[in-house]
Amino acid sequence: MNLIGDVAGKTAVIIDDIVDTAGSLCEGAKALEKRGAKRIFASCSHAILSDPAVQRINESPIEKLVITNTIPLPPEKKSDKIVTLSLADALGDVIMRIQSRRSVSQLFR
C-alpha cells in the first residue's frame, strides 16, 4: 500500500464504493494514522460488512464510517462508529422526476 501526500496533522477522509470485510479500508486508515493523520473518517455507498468487518472498524483508527442504507444494516452489525444515511428522499425525487418527465440531472446542480 502506498500513501501519496502529506497527511500529518490533518483530517483524512477515505471514500470507497463498497466495504465488505473492511480489510482494505482499515489498513488504509492505519497507514494514514502511521503517517500522522490527526483524525480519520470514512464513507462508502454500499456497506456489506461481512464478518469480521464491524470488529475491524471498531478496532481501527476510523472515528466514523458513514454509509448509506442501500443495504440494510442488521442490529448485530450496528456500532457507535457507523452512521447510516437514508437515500429515501433522494431516490423518491429521482422517481418523481422520471415519472413526470423532468430532468434528473437538475438534482445534482
Biopython code that builds the backbone (N, CA, C, O; Angstrom):
import numpy as np
from Bio.PDB.StructureBuilder import StructureBuilder

atoms = [
    (1, "MET", "N", (0.847, -1.178, 0.000)),
    (1, "MET", "CA", (0.000, 0.000, 0.000)),
    (1, "MET", "C", (0.888, 1.235, 0.000)),
    (1, "MET", "O", (1.854, 1.322, 0.757)),
    (2, "ASN", "N", (0.550, 2.178, -0.850)),
    (2, "ASN", "CA", (1.296, 3.428, -0.926)),
    (2, "ASN", "C", (0.379, 4.584, -0.577)),
    (2, "ASN", "O", (-0.787, 4.627, -0.970)),
    (3, "LEU", "N", (0.940, 5.518, 0.171)),
    (3, "LEU", "CA", (0.208, 6.724, 0.524)),
    (3, "LEU", "C", (0.957, 7.899, -0.086)),
    (3, "LEU", "O", (2.133, 8.115, 0.207)),
    (4, "ILE", "N", (0.286, 8.642, -0.918)),
    (4, "ILE", "CA", (0.914, 9.779, -1.592)),
    (4, "ILE", "C", (0.388, 11.054, -0.955)),
    (4, "ILE", "O", (-0.822, 11.251, -0.841)),
    (5, "GLY", "N", (1.310, 11.922, -0.538)),
    (5, "GLY", "CA", (0.929, 13.195, 0.047)),
    (5, "GLY", "C", (1.193, 13.250, 1.531)),
    (5, "GLY", "O", (1.466, 12.236, 2.174)),
    (6, "ASP", "N", (1.107, 14.448, 2.059)),
    (6, "ASP", "CA", (1.377, 14.701, 3.468)),
    (6, "ASP", "C", (0.064, 14.803, 4.227)),
    (6, "ASP", "O", (-0.746, 15.693, 3.967)),
    (7, "VAL", "N", (-0.142, 13.886, 5.167)),
    (7, "VAL", "CA", (-1.373, 13.900, 5.960)),
    (7, "VAL", "C", (-1.112, 14.260, 7.417)),
    (7, "VAL", "O", (-2.044, 14.338, 8.218)),
    (8, "ALA", "N", (0.133, 14.474, 7.753)),
    (8, "ALA", "CA", (0.497, 14.752, 9.150)),
    (8, "ALA", "C", (-0.283, 15.950, 9.688)),
    (8, "ALA", "O", (-0.262, 17.037, 9.111)),
    (9, "GLY", "N", (-0.975, 15.723, 10.811)),
    (9, "GLY", "CA", (-1.722, 16.791, 11.466)),
    (9, "GLY", "C", (-3.034, 17.146, 10.794)),
    (9, "GLY", "O", (-3.690, 18.103, 11.203)),
    (10, "LYS", "N", (-3.429, 16.409, 9.783)),
    (10, "LYS", "CA", (-4.636, 16.737, 9.023)),
    (10, "LYS", "C", (-5.755, 15.730, 9.297)),
    (10, "LYS", "O", (-5.520, 14.642, 9.821)),
    (11, "THR", "N", (-6.966, 16.119, 8.930)),
    (11, "THR", "CA", (-8.108, 15.222, 8.975)),
    (11, "THR", "C", (-8.190, 14.520, 7.627)),
    (11, "THR", "O", (-8.207, 15.170, 6.581)),
    (12, "ALA", "N", (-8.241, 13.194, 7.652)),
    (12, "ALA", "CA", (-8.296, 12.402, 6.422)),
    (12, "ALA", "C", (-9.685, 11.806, 6.247)),
    (12, "ALA", "O", (-10.342, 11.425, 7.215)),
    (13, "VAL", "N", (-10.117, 11.734, 4.994)),
    (13, "VAL", "CA", (-11.399, 11.129, 4.664)),
    (13, "VAL", "C", (-11.150, 10.080, 3.584)),
    (13, "VAL", "O", (-10.623, 10.386, 2.514)),
    (14, "ILE", "N", (-11.533, 8.849, 3.877)),
    (14, "ILE", "CA", (-11.425, 7.758, 2.917)),
    (14, "ILE", "C", (-12.804, 7.559, 2.304)),
    (14, "ILE", "O", (-13.794, 7.430, 3.025)),
    (15, "ILE", "N", (-12.872, 7.532, 0.978)),
    (15, "ILE", "CA", (-14.142, 7.339, 0.285)),
    (15, "ILE", "C", (-14.036, 6.055, -0.535)),
    (15, "ILE", "O", (-13.104, 5.879, -1.320)),
    (16, "ASP", "N", (-14.995, 5.173, -0.341)),
    (16, "ASP", "CA", (-14.989, 3.889, -1.028)),
    (16, "ASP", "C", (-16.383, 3.616, -1.574)),
    (16, "ASP", "O", (-17.361, 4.193, -1.098)),
    (17, "ASP", "N", (-16.481, 2.749, -2.560)),
    (17, "ASP", "CA", (-17.798, 2.412, -3.086)),
    (17, "ASP", "C", (-18.442, 1.293, -2.275)),
    (17, "ASP", "O", (-19.622, 1.374, -1.935)),
    (18, "ILE", "N", (-17.672, 0.245, -1.962)),
    (18, "ILE", "CA", (-18.203, -0.910, -1.243)),
    (18, "ILE", "C", (-17.243, -1.301, -0.130)),
    (18, "ILE", "O", (-16.032, -1.360, -0.343)),
    (19, "VAL", "N", (-17.776, -1.567, 1.048)),
    (19, "VAL", "CA", (-16.977, -2.122, 2.139)),
    (19, "VAL", "C", (-17.569, -3.487, 2.458)),
    (19, "VAL", "O", (-18.725, -3.599, 2.868)),
    (20, "ASP", "N", (-16.755, -4.529, 2.264)),
    (20, "ASP", "CA", (-17.214, -5.886, 2.550)),
    (20, "ASP", "C", (-16.626, -6.339, 3.881)),
    (20, "ASP", "O", (-17.304, -6.248, 4.905)),
    (21, "THR", "N", (-15.403, -6.818, 3.900)),
    (21, "THR", "CA", (-14.793, -7.271, 5.155)),
    (21, "THR", "C", (-14.044, -6.141, 5.862)),
    (21, "THR", "O", (-13.574, -6.325, 6.985)),
    (22, "ALA", "N", (-13.927, -4.990, 5.230)),
    (22, "ALA", "CA", (-13.276, -3.788, 5.772)),
    (22, "ALA", "C", (-11.766, -3.938, 5.934)),
    (22, "ALA", "O", (-11.135, -3.113, 6.595)),
    (23, "GLY", "N", (-11.180, -4.971, 5.345)),
    (23, "GLY", "CA", (-9.736, -5.156, 5.441)),
    (23, "GLY", "C", (-8.958, -4.017, 4.802)),
    (23, "GLY", "O", (-8.098, -3.415, 5.445)),
    (24, "SER", "N", (-9.251, -3.718, 3.552)),
    (24, "SER", "CA", (-8.545, -2.637, 2.843)),
    (24, "SER", "C", (-8.810, -1.286, 3.496)),
    (24, "SER", "O", (-7.902, -0.471, 3.658)),
    (25, "LEU", "N", (-10.055, -1.066, 3.864)),
    (25, "LEU", "CA", (-10.429, 0.198, 4.493)),
    (25, "LEU", "C", (-9.635, 0.436, 5.772)),
    (25, "LEU", "O", (-9.087, 1.520, 5.976)),
    (26, "CYS", "N", (-9.574, -0.566, 6.619)),
    (26, "CYS", "CA", (-8.896, -0.417, 7.912)),
    (26, "CYS", "C", (-7.377, -0.353, 7.748)),
    (26, "CYS", "O", (-6.705, 0.349, 8.503)),
    (27, "GLU", "N", (-6.834, -1.074, 6.776)),
    (27, "GLU", "CA", (-5.390, -0.974, 6.509)),
    (27, "GLU", "C", (-5.045, 0.422, 6.008)),
    (27, "GLU", "O", (-4.009, 0.981, 6.368)),
    (28, "GLY", "N", (-5.917, 0.981, 5.176)),
    (28, "GLY", "CA", (-5.714, 2.356, 4.720)),
    (28, "GLY", "C", (-5.757, 3.339, 5.875)),
    (28, "GLY", "O", (-4.959, 4.275, 5.926)),
    (29, "ALA", "N", (-6.680, 3.134, 6.799)),
    (29, "ALA", "CA", (-6.782, 4.008, 7.969)),
    (29, "ALA", "C", (-5.529, 3.899, 8.839)),
    (29, "ALA", "O", (-5.037, 4.901, 9.356)),
    (30, "LYS", "N", (-5.023, 2.687, 8.995)),
    (30, "LYS", "CA", (-3.792, 2.500, 9.778)),
    (30, "LYS", "C", (-2.612, 3.192, 9.121)),
    (30, "LYS", "O", (-1.767, 3.769, 9.806)),
    (31, "ALA", "N", (-2.549, 3.138, 7.799)),
    (31, "ALA", "CA", (-1.472, 3.819, 7.072)),
    (31, "ALA", "C", (-1.563, 5.331, 7.274)),
    (31, "ALA", "O", (-0.544, 5.998, 7.453)),
    (32, "LEU", "N", (-2.770, 5.864, 7.246)),
    (32, "LEU", "CA", (-2.959, 7.299, 7.490)),
    (32, "LEU", "C", (-2.534, 7.675, 8.910)),
    (32, "LEU", "O", (-1.873, 8.691, 9.124)),
    (33, "GLU", "N", (-2.925, 6.841, 9.873)),
    (33, "GLU", "CA", (-2.549, 7.084, 11.269)),
    (33, "GLU", "C", (-1.027, 7.044, 11.429)),
    (33, "GLU", "O", (-0.439, 7.886, 12.108)),
    (34, "LYS", "N", (-0.414, 6.068, 10.801)),
    (34, "LYS", "CA", (1.048, 5.921, 10.886)),
    (34, "LYS", "C", (1.763, 7.132, 10.295)),
    (34, "LYS", "O", (2.843, 7.501, 10.758)),
    (35, "ARG", "N", (1.172, 7.750, 9.280)),
    (35, "ARG", "CA", (1.757, 8.931, 8.648)),
    (35, "ARG", "C", (1.350, 10.230, 9.332)),
    (35, "ARG", "O", (1.680, 11.315, 8.853)),
    (36, "GLY", "N", (0.625, 10.126, 10.463)),
    (36, "GLY", "CA", (0.370, 11.304, 11.278)),
    (36, "GLY", "C", (-0.965, 11.988, 11.120)),
    (36, "GLY", "O", (-1.142, 13.092, 11.634)),
    (37, "ALA", "N", (-1.923, 11.373, 10.424)),
    (37, "ALA", "CA", (-3.251, 11.994, 10.322)),
    (37, "ALA", "C", (-3.834, 12.132, 11.723)),
    (37, "ALA", "O", (-3.797, 11.187, 12.511)),
    (38, "LYS", "N", (-4.373, 13.313, 12.033)),
    (38, "LYS", "CA", (-4.893, 13.526, 13.395)),
    (38, "LYS", "C", (-6.293, 12.951, 13.578)),
    (38, "LYS", "O", (-6.647, 12.539, 14.682)),
    (39, "ARG", "N", (-7.099, 12.916, 12.509)),
    (39, "ARG", "CA", (-8.449, 12.344, 12.557)),
    (39, "ARG", "C", (-8.683, 11.607, 11.247)),
    (39, "ARG", "O", (-8.207, 12.024, 10.191)),
    (40, "ILE", "N", (-9.433, 10.491, 11.331)),
    (40, "ILE", "CA", (-9.696, 9.688, 10.137)),
    (40, "ILE", "C", (-11.179, 9.343, 10.100)),
    (40, "ILE", "O", (-11.728, 8.784, 11.050)),
    (41, "PHE", "N", (-11.810, 9.687, 8.988)),
    (41, "PHE", "CA", (-13.208, 9.370, 8.738)),
    (41, "PHE", "C", (-13.282, 8.558, 7.452)),
    (41, "PHE", "O", (-12.372, 8.618, 6.625)),
    (42, "ALA", "N", (-14.349, 7.809, 7.282)),
    (42, "ALA", "CA", (-14.525, 7.024, 6.067)),
    (42, "ALA", "C", (-15.983, 7.069, 5.637)),
    (42, "ALA", "O", (-16.882, 7.331, 6.436)),
    (43, "SER", "N", (-16.191, 6.806, 4.350)),
    (43, "SER", "CA", (-17.535, 6.808, 3.801)),
    (43, "SER", "C", (-17.609, 5.767, 2.693)),
    (43, "SER", "O", (-16.639, 5.539, 1.971)),
    (44, "CYS", "N", (-18.773, 5.142, 2.572)),
    (44, "CYS", "CA", (-18.986, 4.230, 1.445)),
    (44, "CYS", "C", (-20.454, 4.227, 1.055)),
    (44, "CYS", "O", (-21.335, 4.515, 1.866)),
    (45, "SER", "N", (-20.694, 3.896, -0.204)),
    (45, "SER", "CA", (-22.069, 3.828, -0.694)),
    (45, "SER", "C", (-22.769, 2.560, -0.240)),
    (45, "SER", "O", (-23.924, 2.594, 0.186)),
    (46, "HIS", "N", (-22.053, 1.431, -0.334)),
    (46, "HIS", "CA", (-22.673, 0.145, -0.048)),
    (46, "HIS", "C", (-21.871, -0.590, 1.016)),
    (46, "HIS", "O", (-20.724, -0.969, 0.778)),
    (47, "ALA", "N", (-22.458, -0.793, 2.173)),
    (47, "ALA", "CA", (-21.784, -1.461, 3.288)),
    (47, "ALA", "C", (-22.311, -2.885, 3.425)),
    (47, "ALA", "O", (-23.375, -3.115, 4.001)),
    (48, "ILE", "N", (-21.558, -3.829, 2.893)),
    (48, "ILE", "CA", (-21.919, -5.237, 3.027)),
    (48, "ILE", "C", (-21.596, -5.702, 4.447)),
    (48, "ILE", "O", (-22.403, -6.369, 5.095)),
    (49, "LEU", "N", (-20.416, -5.343, 4.912)),
    (49, "LEU", "CA", (-19.954, -5.606, 6.279)),
    (49, "LEU", "C", (-20.024, -7.084, 6.669)),
    (49, "LEU", "O", (-20.618, -7.449, 7.683)),
    (50, "SER", "N", (-19.402, -7.924, 5.837)),
    (50, "SER", "CA", (-19.254, -9.345, 6.175)),
    (50, "SER", "C", (-18.297, -9.468, 7.346)),
    (50, "SER", "O", (-17.417, -8.628, 7.532)),
    (51, "ASP", "N", (-18.474, -10.527, 8.139)),
    (51, "ASP", "CA", (-17.546, -10.749, 9.258)),
    (51, "ASP", "C", (-16.121, -10.861, 8.729)),
    (51, "ASP", "O", (-15.898, -11.527, 7.718)),
    (52, "PRO", "N", (-15.166, -10.237, 9.377)),
    (52, "PRO", "CA", (-15.161, -9.529, 10.654)),
    (52, "PRO", "C", (-15.162, -8.010, 10.504)),
    (52, "PRO", "O", (-14.482, -7.321, 11.265)),
    (53, "ALA", "N", (-15.904, -7.477, 9.548)),
    (53, "ALA", "CA", (-15.858, -6.053, 9.228)),
    (53, "ALA", "C", (-16.120, -5.139, 10.418)),
    (53, "ALA", "O", (-15.337, -4.225, 10.676)),
    (54, "VAL", "N", (-17.199, -5.371, 11.138)),
    (54, "VAL", "CA", (-17.549, -4.469, 12.241)),
    (54, "VAL", "C", (-16.472, -4.493, 13.322)),
    (54, "VAL", "O", (-16.126, -3.448, 13.873)),
    (55, "GLN", "N", (-15.954, -5.645, 13.620)),
    (55, "GLN", "CA", (-14.873, -5.733, 14.606)),
    (55, "GLN", "C", (-13.648, -4.957, 14.124)),
    (55, "GLN", "O", (-13.030, -4.229, 14.901)),
    (56, "ARG", "N", (-13.300, -5.108, 12.855)),
    (56, "ARG", "CA", (-12.148, -4.381, 12.308)),
    (56, "ARG", "C", (-12.367, -2.872, 12.394)),
    (56, "ARG", "O", (-11.462, -2.129, 12.773)),
    (57, "ILE", "N", (-13.563, -2.428, 12.045)),
    (57, "ILE", "CA", (-13.865, -0.992, 12.096)),
    (57, "ILE", "C", (-13.781, -0.492, 13.534)),
    (57, "ILE", "O", (-13.197, 0.559, 13.795)),
    (58, "ASN", "N", (-14.358, -1.237, 14.458)),
    (58, "ASN", "CA", (-14.327, -0.839, 15.871)),
    (58, "ASN", "C", (-12.901, -0.759, 16.421)),
    (58, "ASN", "O", (-12.618, 0.075, 17.281)),
    (59, "GLU", "N", (-12.021, -1.602, 15.944)),
    (59, "GLU", "CA", (-10.641, -1.630, 16.426)),
    (59, "GLU", "C", (-9.711, -0.727, 15.616)),
    (59, "GLU", "O", (-8.524, -0.625, 15.925)),
    (60, "SER", "N", (-10.235, -0.084, 14.596)),
    (60, "SER", "CA", (-9.425, 0.756, 13.711)),
    (60, "SER", "C", (-9.362, 2.201, 14.202)),
    (60, "SER", "O", (-10.108, 2.587, 15.101)),
    (61, "PRO", "N", (-8.477, 2.991, 13.617)),
    (61, "PRO", "CA", (-8.413, 4.413, 13.969)),
    (61, "PRO", "C", (-9.508, 5.260, 13.311)),
    (61, "PRO", "O", (-9.516, 6.481, 13.467)),
    (62, "ILE", "N", (-10.421, 4.636, 12.585)),
    (62, "ILE", "CA", (-11.524, 5.370, 11.953)),
    (62, "ILE", "C", (-12.473, 5.872, 13.043)),
    (62, "ILE", "O", (-12.964, 5.094, 13.861)),
    (63, "GLU", "N", (-12.723, 7.185, 13.041)),
    (63, "GLU", "CA", (-13.658, 7.758, 14.018)),
    (63, "GLU", "C", (-15.096, 7.446, 13.669)),
    (63, "GLU", "O", (-15.875, 7.035, 14.529)),
    (64, "LYS", "N", (-15.453, 7.638, 12.407)),
    (64, "LYS", "CA", (-16.813, 7.371, 11.938)),
    (64, "LYS", "C", (-16.742, 6.823, 10.523)),
    (64, "LYS", "O", (-15.949, 7.277, 9.698)),
    (65, "LEU", "N", (-17.588, 5.839, 10.262)),
    (65, "LEU", "CA", (-17.802, 5.325, 8.916)),
    (65, "LEU", "C", (-19.226, 5.701, 8.547)),
    (65, "LEU", "O", (-20.176, 5.235, 9.175)),
    (66, "VAL", "N", (-19.380, 6.544, 7.531)),
    (66, "VAL", "CA", (-20.695, 6.985, 7.077)),
    (66, "VAL", "C", (-21.091, 6.119, 5.890)),
    (66, "VAL", "O", (-20.387, 6.063, 4.882)),
    (67, "ILE", "N", (-22.237, 5.442, 6.024)),
    (67, "ILE", "CA", (-22.719, 4.552, 4.976)),
    (67, "ILE", "C", (-24.114, 4.981, 4.552)),
    (67, "ILE", "O", (-24.765, 5.773, 5.234)),
    (68, "THR", "N", (-24.571, 4.450, 3.415)),
    (68, "THR", "CA", (-25.958, 4.672, 3.006)),
    (68, "THR", "C", (-26.758, 3.414, 3.306)),
    (68, "THR", "O", (-26.194, 2.368, 3.628)),
    (69, "ASN", "N", (-28.049, 3.524, 3.200)),
    (69, "ASN", "CA", (-28.919, 2.386, 3.503)),
    (69, "ASN", "C", (-29.300, 1.594, 2.258)),
    (69, "ASN", "O", (-30.395, 1.036, 2.185)),
    (70, "THR", "N", (-28.389, 1.544, 1.266)),
    (70, "THR", "CA", (-28.650, 0.735, 0.074)),
    (70, "THR", "C", (-28.677, -0.746, 0.425)),
    (70, "THR", "O", (-29.319, -1.540, -0.263)),
    (71, "ILE", "N", (-27.984, -1.117, 1.491)),
    (71, "ILE", "CA", (-28.013, -2.476, 2.035)),
    (71, "ILE", "C", (-28.431, -2.322, 3.494)),
    (71, "ILE", "O", (-27.763, -1.611, 4.245)),
    (72, "PRO", "N", (-29.512, -2.967, 3.913)),
    (72, "PRO", "CA", (-29.957, -2.814, 5.302)),
    (72, "PRO", "C", (-28.872, -3.241, 6.300)),
    (72, "PRO", "O", (-28.187, -4.242, 6.091)),
    (73, "LEU", "N", (-28.726, -2.483, 7.368)),
    (73, "LEU", "CA", (-27.757, -2.785, 8.415)),
    (73, "LEU", "C", (-28.488, -3.486, 9.556)),
    (73, "LEU", "O", (-29.243, -2.852, 10.293)),
    (74, "PRO", "N", (-28.265, -4.802, 9.703)),
    (74, "PRO", "CA", (-28.958, -5.523, 10.773)),
    (74, "PRO", "C", (-28.465, -5.106, 12.154)),
    (74, "PRO", "O", (-27.346, -4.610, 12.285)),
    (75, "PRO", "N", (-29.280, -5.298, 13.178)),
    (75, "PRO", "CA", (-28.921, -4.869, 14.533)),
    (75, "PRO", "C", (-27.562, -5.382, 15.011)),
    (75, "PRO", "O", (-26.846, -4.662, 15.707)),
    (76, "GLU", "N", (-27.202, -6.594, 14.655)),
    (76, "GLU", "CA", (-25.927, -7.156, 15.131)),
    (76, "GLU", "C", (-24.704, -6.503, 14.478)),
    (76, "GLU", "O", (-23.574, -6.725, 14.914)),
    (77, "LYS", "N", (-24.929, -5.706, 13.445)),
    (77, "LYS", "CA", (-23.816, -5.006, 12.795)),
    (77, "LYS", "C", (-23.749, -3.531, 13.184)),
    (77, "LYS", "O", (-22.899, -2.800, 12.676)),
    (78, "LYS", "N", (-24.612, -3.093, 14.059)),
    (78, "LYS", "CA", (-24.600, -1.689, 14.490)),
    (78, "LYS", "C", (-23.369, -1.420, 15.346)),
    (78, "LYS", "O", (-22.885, -2.298, 16.060)),
    (79, "SER", "N", (-22.875, -0.189, 15.260)),
    (79, "SER", "CA", (-21.701, 0.242, 16.006)),
    (79, "SER", "C", (-21.783, 1.744, 16.212)),
    (79, "SER", "O", (-22.360, 2.459, 15.393)),
    (80, "ASP", "N", (-21.210, 2.218, 17.299)),
    (80, "ASP", "CA", (-21.158, 3.662, 17.535)),
    (80, "ASP", "C", (-20.326, 4.372, 16.475)),
    (80, "ASP", "O", (-20.459, 5.581, 16.284)),
    (81, "LYS", "N", (-19.474, 3.629, 15.792)),
    (81, "LYS", "CA", (-18.630, 4.218, 14.753)),
    (81, "LYS", "C", (-19.329, 4.295, 13.394)),
    (81, "LYS", "O", (-18.834, 4.968, 12.489)),
    (82, "ILE", "N", (-20.461, 3.625, 13.236)),
    (82, "ILE", "CA", (-21.135, 3.559, 11.938)),
    (82, "ILE", "C", (-22.370, 4.459, 11.953)),
    (82, "ILE", "O", (-23.231, 4.343, 12.824)),
    (83, "VAL", "N", (-22.435, 5.353, 10.976)),
    (83, "VAL", "CA", (-23.557, 6.281, 10.814)),
    (83, "VAL", "C", (-24.222, 5.965, 9.478)),
    (83, "VAL", "O", (-23.558, 5.938, 8.442)),
    (84, "THR", "N", (-25.521, 5.729, 9.502)),
    (84, "THR", "CA", (-26.250, 5.386, 8.276)),
    (84, "THR", "C", (-27.070, 6.583, 7.806)),
    (84, "THR", "O", (-27.820, 7.183, 8.576)),
    (85, "LEU", "N", (-26.914, 6.916, 6.531)),
    (85, "LEU", "CA", (-27.711, 7.972, 5.907)),
    (85, "LEU", "C", (-28.735, 7.336, 4.980)),
    (85, "LEU", "O", (-28.415, 6.411, 4.234)),
    (86, "SER", "N", (-29.952, 7.827, 5.028)),
    (86, "SER", "CA", (-31.022, 7.309, 4.185)),
    (86, "SER", "C", (-30.990, 7.964, 2.806)),
    (86, "SER", "O", (-30.787, 9.171, 2.674)),
    (87, "LEU", "N", (-31.193, 7.145, 1.799)),
    (87, "LEU", "CA", (-31.302, 7.652, 0.427)),
    (87, "LEU", "C", (-32.755, 7.782, -0.016)),
    (87, "LEU", "O", (-33.021, 8.076, -1.181)),
    (88, "ALA", "N", (-33.688, 7.569, 0.893)),
    (88, "ALA", "CA", (-35.111, 7.540, 0.540)),
    (88, "ALA", "C", (-35.564, 8.820, -0.158)),
    (88, "ALA", "O", (-36.201, 8.747, -1.208)),
    (89, "ASP", "N", (-35.252, 9.982, 0.398)),
    (89, "ASP", "CA", (-35.694, 11.242, -0.214)),
    (89, "ASP", "C", (-35.074, 11.434, -1.590)),
    (89, "ASP", "O", (-35.755, 11.838, -2.532)),
    (90, "ALA", "N", (-33.774, 11.142, -1.705)),
    (90, "ALA", "CA", (-33.086, 11.321, -2.986)),
    (90, "ALA", "C", (-33.671, 10.389, -4.050)),
    (90, "ALA", "O", (-33.926, 10.809, -5.179)),
    (91, "LEU", "N", (-33.883, 9.121, -3.681)),
    (91, "LEU", "CA", (-34.449, 8.178, -4.640)),
    (91, "LEU", "C", (-35.891, 8.537, -4.979)),
    (91, "LEU", "O", (-36.320, 8.386, -6.123)),
    (92, "GLY", "N", (-36.628, 9.005, -3.995)),
    (92, "GLY", "CA", (-38.004, 9.454, -4.249)),
    (92, "GLY", "C", (-38.033, 10.603, -5.237)),
    (92, "GLY", "O", (-38.878, 10.629, -6.132)),
    (93, "ASP", "N", (-37.114, 11.564, -5.086)),
    (93, "ASP", "CA", (-37.040, 12.690, -6.018)),
    (93, "ASP", "C", (-36.727, 12.199, -7.430)),
    (93, "ASP", "O", (-37.326, 12.668, -8.398)),
    (94, "VAL", "N", (-35.810, 11.276, -7.548)),
    (94, "VAL", "CA", (-35.453, 10.738, -8.862)),
    (94, "VAL", "C", (-36.660, 10.055, -9.495)),
    (94, "VAL", "O", (-36.960, 10.290, -10.666)),
    (95, "ILE", "N", (-37.355, 9.215, -8.736)),
    (95, "ILE", "CA", (-38.531, 8.506, -9.264)),
    (95, "ILE", "C", (-39.603, 9.497, -9.713)),
    (95, "ILE", "O", (-40.183, 9.344, -10.788)),
    (96, "MET", "N", (-39.862, 10.505, -8.893)),
    (96, "MET", "CA", (-40.873, 11.513, -9.247)),
    (96, "MET", "C", (-40.492, 12.251, -10.533)),
    (96, "MET", "O", (-41.338, 12.495, -11.393)),
    (97, "ARG", "N", (-39.211, 12.603, -10.651)),
    (97, "ARG", "CA", (-38.762, 13.318, -11.851)),
    (97, "ARG", "C", (-38.888, 12.440, -13.092)),
    (97, "ARG", "O", (-39.304, 12.914, -14.150)),
    (98, "ILE", "N", (-38.535, 11.180, -12.968)),
    (98, "ILE", "CA", (-38.648, 10.279, -14.120)),
    (98, "ILE", "C", (-40.111, 10.125, -14.521)),
    (98, "ILE", "O", (-40.437, 10.188, -15.706)),
    (99, "GLN", "N", (-40.983, 9.927, -13.555)),
    (99, "GLN", "CA", (-42.399, 9.733, -13.840)),
    (99, "GLN", "C", (-43.045, 10.973, -14.451)),
    (99, "GLN", "O", (-43.969, 10.869, -15.258)),
    (100, "SER", "N", (-42.553, 12.141, -14.060)),
    (100, "SER", "CA", (-43.136, 13.379, -14.598)),
    (100, "SER", "C", (-42.321, 13.934, -15.763)),
    (100, "SER", "O", (-42.541, 15.064, -16.200)),
    (101, "ARG", "N", (-41.385, 13.139, -16.260)),
    (101, "ARG", "CA", (-40.546, 13.508, -17.407)),
    (101, "ARG", "C", (-39.789, 14.812, -17.186)),
    (101, "ARG", "O", (-39.650, 15.628, -18.097)),
    (102, "ARG", "N", (-39.301, 14.994, -15.957)),
    (102, "ARG", "CA", (-38.475, 16.166, -15.622)),
    (102, "ARG", "C", (-37.018, 15.738, -15.507)),
    (102, "ARG", "O", (-36.718, 14.549, -15.394)),
    (103, "SER", "N", (-36.134, 16.694, -15.537)),
    (103, "SER", "CA", (-34.700, 16.429, -15.522)),
    (103, "SER", "C", (-34.234, 15.851, -14.184)),
    (103, "SER", "O", (-34.504, 16.418, -13.125)),
    (104, "VAL", "N", (-33.540, 14.730, -14.244)),
    (104, "VAL", "CA", (-32.908, 14.152, -13.057)),
    (104, "VAL", "C", (-31.603, 14.874, -12.781)),
    (104, "VAL", "O", (-31.230, 15.055, -11.622)),
    (105, "SER", "N", (-30.904, 15.288, -13.825)),
    (105, "SER", "CA", (-29.609, 15.950, -13.651)),
    (105, "SER", "C", (-29.723, 17.266, -12.883)),
    (105, "SER", "O", (-28.737, 17.720, -12.302)),
    (106, "GLN", "N", (-30.898, 17.884, -12.868)),
    (106, "GLN", "CA", (-31.110, 19.116, -12.100)),
    (106, "GLN", "C", (-30.870, 18.891, -10.604)),
    (106, "GLN", "O", (-30.524, 19.829, -9.886)),
    (107, "LEU", "N", (-31.050, 17.656, -10.135)),
    (107, "LEU", "CA", (-30.835, 17.347, -8.721)),
    (107, "LEU", "C", (-29.371, 17.487, -8.313)),
    (107, "LEU", "O", (-29.067, 17.658, -7.133)),
    (108, "PHE", "N", (-28.474, 17.417, -9.276)),
    (108, "PHE", "CA", (-27.044, 17.418, -8.961)),
    (108, "PHE", "C", (-26.394, 18.775, -9.179)),
    (108, "PHE", "O", (-25.167, 18.873, -9.205)),
    (109, "ARG", "N", (-27.183, 19.804, -9.333)),
    (109, "ARG", "CA", (-26.610, 21.148, -9.515)),
    (109, "ARG", "C", (-26.669, 21.932, -8.247)),
    (109, "ARG", "O", (-26.233, 23.082, -8.212)),
]
sb = StructureBuilder()
sb.init_structure("model")
sb.init_model(0)
sb.init_chain("A")
sb.init_seg("    ")
for serial, (resi, resn, name, xyz) in enumerate(atoms, 1):
    if name == "N":
        sb.init_residue(resn, " ", resi, " ")
    sb.init_atom(name, np.array(xyz, "f"), 0.0, 1.0, " ", f" {name:<3s}", serial, name[0])
structure = sb.get_structure()
